[in-house]
Amino acid sequence: GADLAIRIGTLADSTLKARKICDERYRLVASPAFCREYPAPVNPADLAAMPAILGAADSAFANGREVSPLVHKDSIRINDLDAQLIAAQQGLGFALLPDWLVAKPIETGELLVWLPEWDIRIAGRESAVWFVYPPKRIVSSKVRCFIDFIVEQLGETPHWKRLS
């Protein structure tokens, strides 16, 4: 019954039409207080001894041909991204969070990025931000206008992608 939705993740096969807004990239982030307590990792294996704030999905790091699964000893499992962000900002552990969510805290210095040269894969899949809408022959002018407006506002590269 919706005219338009914004979905984040991997789209399952469906009858809906979709337009990709941008790819989603995950970042390994930690608060400055956490970084004072734990030394910055040199590689993903160094994370094993540090507290983590993680979602339910398995994660891995990729750097060229090398793939390293995330191994962690102590972790808090939270299935809400906003709650994970707050926990990371409070210094409870490092977190793997999407770029669109952590762009502002990184810009303001509330979070620091660790291992930026590694790509983070959540559940072994790539993810994106999408517009999805019903498969009508003609998309309503309101929906088309809204999509065009958002795409224009974001530009070719959304502001959170310019941090890379």
Secondary structure by P-SEA (a helix, b strand, c coil): cccbbbbccccccccbbbbbcbbbbbbbcccaaaaaaccccccccccccbbbbcccbbbbbbcccccccccccbbbbbccaaaaaaaaaaccbbbbcccccaaaaaaacccccccccbbbbcccbbbbbbbbbcccccccaaaaaaaaaaaaaacccccccccc
